[in-house]
Amino acid sequence: MRGPVELTTQRAKTLALLLLASTQFIVVVDASIVNVALPSIGTDLKFAQDDLSWVINSYTLVFGGCLLLGGRLADLLGRRRLFMTGLILFSVASLAGGLAATDLQLIVARAFQGLGAALVSPAALSIVTTTFAEGAERNKALGVWGAVAGAGGAAGVLLGGVLTEYLGWEWVLWVNVPIGLAAAALAPRLLPESRDDHEHRSFDVPGAFAVTAGLAVLVYAVVDAESAGWGSTQTVGLLVVALALIAGFLLIESRARKPLLPLSTFRLKTLRGANVVGLLIGMSLFSMFYFVSLYLQQVLGYDALKAGFAYLPLSIVIILSAGAASVLVTRVGFKPVLIFGLSCVALGLLWFSRVSVGGSFAADVLGPSIVAAVGLGFSFVPVTIAAVTKTRPDQAGLASGLINTSQQVGGALGVAILASIAASVSGVNPQGRPTPDQLVKLTDGFSAAFLTGAGFALVGAIAAVLLISGDDSREMAEAAKAGEAPAVAV
């Protein structure tokens, strides 16, 4: 096995982190950049209202479903090589998405974008976790990573608004092409290659197929449940198939020589808890961006540009709160910071649930945006640190892939579930500008979705209290302050 990535000077480490974090920023941005463009995309490509969520779900679902396989491929074939390959695929899919002439073409292109992102993200995070020593140094690096992940969602909406207004919705996808290719070109200069040279190479394709297919069927069943009926043969049948595929995945992993996800990994209590919480963070926060964008444009009548700039306070507060969170984690541990963050997310979404037809940005969006942004920064950073705490060096990539998977799959499921709830409550599918009656019904649907999202965040806070080890949290903080690495579980 080759050693970890050799970056011997602080300047080299800083440049590498800058490239890796910038790439992660683009990956996360692409999960939300299309939010503001959704009404324009729906009009041009003739999407049904409740099918619009697939523009987001096709990306986040494939991204989340393939992250574990992407991490395994990076370990075996080379982290830098997979990082570059993923960037090129991501860029080509972005170009194809902007050229899409039908709704199906766009959804397929977004799925391939997700596949490219699934190759890039675990390779990048694995380089971060093996380059920076566990403790204060890694906490600072993961603080940057968390700030990027959190701010990327809000910044994507802002960037999407500017591009949609001045250049057209296609550019929310085309903007990735030069950035992705430039990052791929810089990688050989800034990121030395590293891989696991174990003699047995196994990609666990059956496991990857089972978990990805299972999650895809699960999300489709939830998305289509409103039109098919929650108790219909189709919905029940799809849910059974999804559970069978996921159960099959667990069976495959228990018997595979080189499983995609060794089940022994879940012996670490904090890792288990962090992934449960990460799933709930994704379910609550991804849907927030989706519904706030629709509320601003469909109810308040904002154009894409104005809706994008409405996210500026959210972006700024996320960056500031993530920076503060990385400092607090070192001082008091990740558990109390995470609980506080999720409580703020729940409060912000509860506030959002009070949206009204006659509302305004100042009364209905600004206040809850700031509260939710504080919660987002104080959630992403500690949950990422918790997910890799006490893991062995050879587990770091897997642990990083797991928390990314939990958040992305949570995002896909959250948008699917809440879009279904909103559609069920509103019962309308406006074409063009909604009528006054439709506006009332739409707002009722958005309110129900926000309220449910607040419930997910509250459950996440409770899960953080019960499932994450306070001893691990305190030990990490004490070791970080002393400049030592905490003990590794065996």
N, C-alpha and C positions, 0 to 999 in steps of 0.2 A: 504494500500500500504506500502510495506517495504521501509525503507530509502535507500539512495544510498549506494554503496559498501563501507564498512568501512575499510579504509586503513589509520590509524591514524598517522603513522610515515613516515618521508621522505624516509627512507630505504625501507619500505614496498611498498610505492608508486613507487619507482624506480624499485624495483624487478618486480612489476606487469607490469609497462610500458615496461620493458625489455622483459618479456614473451609475452605481447600482440603485441609489435612492431615486435618481431622476428617471430611471427606467421603470421602477416600481410606481412612481407617480403617474406615468403614462398608462401603465396597466390598470391602475385603480381609476384614473380619470375616465377610461373607456367604459367602465361600468356605469358611469353617471352622465357622461358628456352628451349622450343622446336624449336625456330627459327633457331638456328644453325644446329639442327639435322634434319631439314625438308628435305634436299636433301637425307640424308641416309634413313629417314623414307619413302620418296617417292619411292626410289629404292627397298627397302626391301618389302614394302607392296603394291607396284605397284599403287601408286597414280597418277592421272592425274595432270599436272602442276597447273591448275586453281582450282583443288579440294583441294590442299594442305592447302589453307587458312582455311578450315574447321577444321583442327587440332587445330587451334587457336580459330576460331569462336565458335566451339561447347562448349569450356570452357568459354570464355568471355560472350557469349550470355546467357547461363543458369545462370552463376554467376550474371550478371546484372539483368536478368529477375526475379530472385528469391530473390534478396537482401531485398526487402521490406517485403516479407513474412518472411524471415529469421529474420529480426529485430522484427517483430510482435511476432513471436514464442518465441524469446528470452525474450521479455518483459513478456509474459504470463507464459511460462514454466520454466524460469530461464536462466539468461544470461550465467552463468558458465556451466550449463547443456547443453545448445545448443552449446556453444563454444567447449565443449568436444565431443559432438555427431558429430558436423561438422568435427572436426579433425579426428575422427575415420573413417567416411565415406570418407573423402578426402584421407586418407592413403590407405584404401582398394581399392578405385578406381585407385589410382596411381599404386598399385601392379598389378591390372588387365590391366591397359594400357600398362605396360611394357611387359606383357605376350601376348598382342594382336597378332594374326596371320593374320588378314585382316584389310583393311582400315576401314571398318565399325565398327569392334570391338574397334579399337583405338578411333574413333570418339565418340562412346557411352561411353567408359570409361572416356574420357575427359569431356563429359557432366556431368557425375556423380561427377567428380572432381569439376566442377563448382558448382554443388549443395552443396557439402560439404563446399566449400569456401563461398557460400552464407549464410550458417549457422554460420560460424566462424566470418567473417569480421564485420557484423553489431553488433554482440554481443560484440566483442572486442572493437570496436570504441565507442559503447555506454558506456562501462565501463570506457574508457578514458575520455569521455566528462562529466560523472557524478562524476568522482573521482577528477579531477583537476578543481579548481575554475575558472570561466570565467574571462578572462583578461590575464595578463602576464603569470600566471602559466599554464593556458590552452594553450596559444599560444606556449609556449616552448614545451609542450607535443605534440601538434599538429604539431609543427615544426619537431620533431622527427618522427612523423607519416608520414608527407609529405616527409621527406628525405628517409624514408624506402620505401614509395610507388614509389618515383621517381627512387631511386637507384636500386630497385628491378628489374625494367625492363631491365636495362643495365647489372646488375650483373647476371641476369638469362641467358643472352646470353653468358657471360664469363664462367659461371659454365657449361652451356650446351656444350660449345666447349670442355672444359677439359674432361667432362664425355663421350661425344660422341667419342672423339679421343682415349681415353685409355680404356674405358669399354664398349662402344656401346651405341646407342641411347636409349635403354631401361632404362639405368640408369638415364636419365634426369627425368624419372618418379619414378623409384624405390628409388631415394635419399629422396623422401618425406616421405617414410614409417617410418623409425626410428625417423626422426625429428618430424613428426606429432604425433606419439604415445608417444614420450617422453614429448612433450608439453601437451598432454592430461593428462599424469600422474602427471605433475607438477601443473596443474591448481588447484586442490583442496587445495594445500598448499599455493598458492600465491593469489588466487582470491576467496574471499568470495562470496556466492550466493546472488543474488538479483533478484526480479521479481515484476511485477505489479499484485497485488492480487485482482483486480477488480472482482466483482461478475459475470459479463457477459464476457465470453470468446468466442471470435469469431475470426477465422483465415482467413476469407474472401478468401476461396479457389476459388470461382468463379472469383474473381478479380485477384488473382494470376495467375490462368490459362489463363484468357483473355489477360493479358498484356504479359505474357511469350510467349504464342502462337502467338500473334500479332507481337511481335518483331522477333520471329523465322521465321515466314513467310516473313516478310519484308526483313530480311537479305538474306534468300534463294532466293527471287525474284531478288535481286540485284546481288548476286553471279552468278546465272544461266542466267542472262540477256544477257551475251555475247554470249553464245551458242544458247539460245532460241530466241534472238532478243529483243531489247528494246521495240519494238512496237507489239510484238507477243501477241497472246491470252493468253498464259501462263503467261507472265510477267505482263501484265495489270490485268489479273484475280487475280494473287497472291497479287498484290499491293492493289487491291480493298478489298480482304479478310483481309489483314493486317490492313488496315485502319478501316474496320468494327469491327475487334476484339479490336483495341485500342479505338475506339469510344464506344464499348460495355463496356470496362473497365471503362471509365469515367462515363458512365451511372450507372454501378454497384456501383461505389464509391459514387455517388451523392445520392444513395438510401439506402446503407448499414448502419445498426445500428453501426457497428464497422468497418469502411472501412479500407482497407489496406493502402490507401493514402487519408486522409481527404482533400478535395479540398480547404478547408479554409486555409490550410497550405500555399498556394500560395499567400495569401494576403501580405506576407512579400516580399517587393521589392528585397532586397538583396538576399534572398533565391532563388527567381525566377531567377534573373540574374546569380547567381553563378551556378545554374544547367544548364542553357543554355551554359554558358562558359565551364563548366565541360564536357558537351557533345562534344563541339568542340575541347577541349584539347585532349580528348580520340580519336577523329577522326583523329587528326593530328599526335599524338605522337606514338600510338600503331602501326600505319602503318609504321612509320619511322623504328622501330626495324625490322619489317618484311622485308622491301625492302632493307635495308642496309645489312642484313644477306644474302639475295639472291644475291645482287650485289657483295659482297665480294667473295662468293663461285662460283657463276656461271660465272661471268665476269672476276674478278681478279684472279680466280683460287685458292683461299685460301682453305686449309683444315679446318675441324671443329675447331681444336685447335687454329690455327692462327686467324681464324675469331673471336673466342671467346676473345682472348687477344687483338684484335683490339678495343674491347669495353672498355678496362681498363681505358683509359683517360676519356671516357664518364662517367663511374661509379664514378670516383674520383671527377670530376667537379660537378656532380649532388649532391653528399653528401655535398661538400663545399658550393655550391650555396643555397641548402635548408637550411643549418645552417644560412647563411647570411640572407636569406629571413625571417626566423622566428624572427630575431632581427629587421630587417627593418620594418616588419609589425607592431611591437609594437611602433616603432618611428614615422612612417609616415602613417600608415594605410594599409589595404590590397589592396585597389583599385589601387594606383599607382604602387605598386609592381607587381600586376597581369598584368597590362597593359604592363609594361616593359618586364615581362617574356614572354608573348605571342608574343610581337614584336620580341624578340630574337628567339623564336621558328620559326616564319615565316621567318626570315632572314636565319636561319640555313637550313631550308628545301628548301628555294630558292637557296641557295648555293649548296645543294645536287642535285638539278635538273640539274646541269651542269656536272654530271658524264659522263664519256666517256669510250669507249672500251679500249683505250690505257692509261687509267688513272692509278693512284697509290694511296696507302693509304695516303701518305703525302699530295698529291695534291687534292684528291677528297673526302676523308673521315675525316681525322683528324681535319681540320679547321672547317667544318660545324658541326662535332660532338661536339666540344667544345662550339660553339655558341648555338646549340640546347640544350646542357646539362645545360648551364646557364639558358636558358629559361624554361627548365623543372623544375628545382629547384625553380625558381621564379614564377612558375605557380601553382604547386601542393599545396604548403604550403598556399598561400593566398586564393586560391579558397576553400580549406577545411575550413579555419577559417571563410571566408565570409558565407559559407553555414550554419554554426551553430550560427552565430552572431544574437543576439536579440531573440533567440528562448527560450521558456520556458523549464524548466527541463524535463517536460513530452514530449516535442517535440524533445529533443536532439537526441534520437535514430532514430526517423523518419528522421530528417534532415541529420544525418550521413548516413543513408541508401540511401537517395535520391541522395546525391552527389556521393556516390560510384556507384549507379545505372547509373547515367548520364555518368560517366567516362567509365564504363565497356561497356555499350550499345554503347556509342560513339566509343569505340575501335572496337567493333564487326562490326558496320556499316562502319567505316573508312576503315578497312582492306578489307571488302567486296567490297565497292565502288572502292577503289584504285586498288585492284587486278583485278577487272573487267576492269578498264580503262587501266591498264598496259597490260592485255591480248589483249584488243581490238587494242591497238597501235602496239604491237609487232607482234601479229598474229602467234606466234610460240609456240610449246610445246615440248622442247627438251627432249630427252631421253638420259641420260648420258651426256658426255661433249658436249656443243653446238658447232656447226660449226662456222667459222668466220662470215658468213652471219647472222646466228642466234644470235650471240653475239651483232651485231649492232642493230638488231631489239629488243632484250631483253633490251639493254641499253636505247633505245628510250622509251620503255614501262616504265622502272623504272623512267626515267627522267620526264615523264608525270605524274606519280603517285606522285613523290616528289613535283612537281609544284602544283598539286591539293591540297596536304597536306598543303603546304604553304598558299594556299588560305583559307583553313579551319582555320588555326591559325590566319590569318589576320582578318577574320570575327569574331573570338573569341575576339581579341583585341578591335575591334569596339564595340562588344556586351558588353564588360567590361566597356567601356566608357559610353555607353548609358543606360545599364540596372542595373548596380550596384550603390547603393546609396553612394555618396561621403560623405554625412552627417553621415551615419552609419559607414563608414570607419574611419572618423576623430574622431567620438565619441568613437569607440572601442580603438583607439590609445591613446586618452587622458585618458580614464578610466584605460587602462593597465599601463600607465606611473604613474598614481596616485595610483595604487594598488587597484582599485575598479572594480566592475563588471558593464558593461554598462546596461542601462535601457532595460528591457525586453518588447517586444511588447505584447499587450493584444488584 
